[in-house]
């Protein structure tokens, strides 16, 4: 089970409107794979994608406020 996060600004994925996401715990391999991305924001997008199961292109279409909030939540895995 993961943590359910309600998005302030829904995002579309195909014909679906996504209003909330479930963050699952990341694995070590997710953290290692995130290192292939050069910038912090790209790594955050990748980790959000892995934690939510959403394609990275959907994560990149999220409102900046939702993206930042989710980035802060997945950053706990890096501490």
N, C-alpha and C positions, 0 to 999 in steps of 0.2 A: 504494500500500500504506500502511496505517496502523499505529498502535501498538495491539496487543491488550491489553486490561485485563481481568483476571478480577475479577468482582464478589465481595465477601465475602458478600453477601446477595442471592441471586437475586431478580429482579422478574418479575412476570407481565405478558405482553402478549398479550391474547386467550387462545388456548389454548397459548401458548408460555411456557416458563420461560427467561428470559435470564440466563445465568451469566457471560457475558463480552461486552464491547463492543469495537469497533474504532474508535479515534479517527483520523479523517482530518484532514488539514490544513484550516484554515479559510481562507476568501477574504476579501478586503477588504469585500465586500458583506455578509458575515455579521457582521463587526465593526460596520459602519455600521448595519445593521438592528437590532443588539442595543441601540443607543442609544435605541430607542423604549420600552424597559423602564425604569421609574423607579428600581428598586432593584438593588443589586449581585447579590442572590440570583436575582432574575428574569432578569437578564442572563446569569448563570452557567447557569441552566436552559436558556435559549434557545441559548447557545453549545454546551452539552453536546448538546442536541437536534440542532443542525446538524452537530456533529463526529461524532456516532454514527449519525445517520439515524433515531433513535428519535423518536416523537412526544413533544412536550413533556409531555403528561399522563403518559406512562410515566416520563420523567425525574423528574417531581415525586413519583412513587410509590417512588422508590429510597430505600433506607435512608440515613439522614443521613451515615453514615461513607463510603459509596460516593459519595454526592453531593459531599461535601467533597473527597474524593480526586480525583474527576473535575474538579471546579471548579478545583483547584490545577493540574491538568494543562492545562486549556484556558486558564488565566490566562497561561501562557507566551506565548500568541499576542498578548497585550495589552502585552507588554514591548517 
